[in-house]
Structures are given as C-alpha cells and as structure tokens.
C-alpha cells in the first residue's frame, strides 16, 4: 500500500505537469523546474504560516485545470490564490521578497521606482516570491547582476508556479 502511495503526485506537482503540458509543450525540464520551485514555495509558505493557503490553492488548481490553446486556466481558484498571496504579503519577513529587498538596500544606485511616488514595493505574491528566490540564488551581486546571471534568473523564474 505504501509503495502505491509513494507514486502519487502532489497537487503542486500535478499543477506543474498540467501547465507544462499545456503551455510549455510538455517540456520535462520546465515541469521538473516548476515542481522544484513549488516545493521551495511550499517550504516558504509553511515558514510564513501560509501552508493552509498554499494547500487550498494547489488543491483547487489541481481539481479545476483547463487548457485553452496554450493557456492553462484554473477556474474558480482566484480567491484561493488571492488568499495565499495576502498571507505571504502579511508574513514577508519569511519570504524571498523581503530578503531581496534587504539585499538591494545596500546598493548605491537608486532603484528605478525610488522617488517615483509609487509608494511601497509590490505585494509579495507567490509568483513574486518565487522570482525573488530565483534572483537571489542566481546572482553573485544583487546590485550588479551579470548578463549570464540574468539569463539564469529568467530561466528559473519562467518555471515559477502560478
């Protein structure tokens, strides 16, 4: 019985598989990257006290997947994603978003939006947290990323789960 359960994919793994099949031409590399990012996001969500929101969103997305052309849709899951994003935003101290913001504070050049009247930085959504994690993991100097590092960031961020 345990052997049979070990082969079952989790909701996030299924969502990544669905998106990969629909929007990424079934790319096994993209699917594997998405699944790894989803595991990391699950860990960060748990650390931020958002595990139930993470589980609710991915359970909904796994159950409500539709593919329209090359667009993966998860109908009826927007409220769950909004709740997860709000939870992560309220617990930013445990997210990659805040770690990136802290690292960027040491940069000597102003951010493009500094002083523009835009106010607070964007909300740390699940997608933005994953993208920040990709950036932090891929660049040696957050203030001066190299071209090849930016390409690595882009490749990583492209596999962030929704």
N, C-alpha and C positions, 0 to 999 in steps of 0.2 A: 504494500500500500504506500509506504513512504517513497519507494522508487517512482511510483506513478506520480505522486505529488511533486517530486523534485523536478520533473519535466514540465510542469505547468509554468507558463509565463505570467509575470505580474501584470497588473493594469498598465503601469508606465511602459513596460516592455511591449505590450500589445499596441499601445498608442503609437510608440515609435515605429513599430512594424507597419502599422496602418498608414502613417504619414509617409514612411519610406516607400511603401508600395505605391501609394497614390501620387505623391508629389516629387519623389526622388527616383523614380524609375526602378524601384526595388533595390537600390544600392545597399549592399550588405555593409559596406564601410560606413555609410551615413547612418544606417539603422544601429549598428554597434556603437557609434559615437553618441547618438541620441540616447541610447539605453544607458551608457556610462554617465552622461550628463544628468539623466533622470535620477540615477542612483545618488549622485552627488547632491542634486537638488533635494531629494528625499532626506538626506542627512542634514542639510542646512535647514530645511523646513522643520525637522524634528528638533534641532537645536534651538530654533526660534519659537518653539511651541505651536507650530503650524502643521503638525503631522496629520491631524484630522482633516484639515482643509486640503492638504495635498492628496490624501487618500480619497476624499469625496470628489475632487475634480477628476483625478485619473480614473476612478471607478465610473464616473459619469461619461467621460470621454471614451473609455473602452466600450461602454454599452451603447453609445449614441453616434458612432462613427459612420460617416457617409463620404464617399469620394465622388466629386463632381468634376470631371475632366482631370486636371492635375491639382485640384484643390481639395484638401482634407478638411471636412467640417465635423464639428462635434455639437450638433444641435441640442439645445436645452442645457448646455453646460456653462454658459456665460456667467451665471450667478455664482457657480462654484469657483470659477477662475477668478472672478472679482473678489470673492471672499478670501481665496488663497493669497492673491496679490495684496489685499488690505492687511492680512495677518503679517505677511513678510514686511510690508511697509511699516507696520507698528513695532516690529522687532528688528529693525535694521542693524542694531548693534551686533547681531549674529550673522549678518549676511555679507556676501562678497561686495555688494554695493557700498556698504559703509567702509569696508577695508580699502576699496579703490579710492573712495573719497578722501580718506585719511592719507593714503599714499600720495594722491595728487595735491594735497595741501602743501607738500614740501616743494612742489615745482615752482621755479622762479618766474615762469611766464604765466600770464593770466589765462584762465580758461576762456574760450570764445564767448560763453554766455555770462561771464563775470561782468557785473555792472550793467547788464542789458535790461534790467528790470524784470527779468524772468522769475525772480524770487528763488524759492527753494529748488533744489535739484529735482529731477523727475522722480516719481514714486518708484520704489524698488519693487518692481513686479517680478514674477517668477522668471520671465524672459530676460529682463534687465539683470537680475542677479546672476543668471547663468552666463550672460555676456560679460559681466564684470569678472566673474570667475575665470573665464577664458582669457581675458586680457591680463589679469594678474598672473596667471600660470604661464603665459606665453612671452611676456616682455621682460627684459632684464632691467630696464629703467622705465618706470611708468611715465616719466616726464619727457622721454625722448626715445620712443619705440623705433626700431629699425624696420625697413621695408619688409624683410623676410618675416619679422615677428608679426607685423600687421597682417600678412597673408595667413600666418598660422592662427592668429586671433579670428580672422574672418572664417577660416575653415572650421574652427572649433565652434564659433557662435552659430554657424549655419546648422549645426546639429543640436542646438538647444531645443529642448522640448517646449511645446506651447505653454 
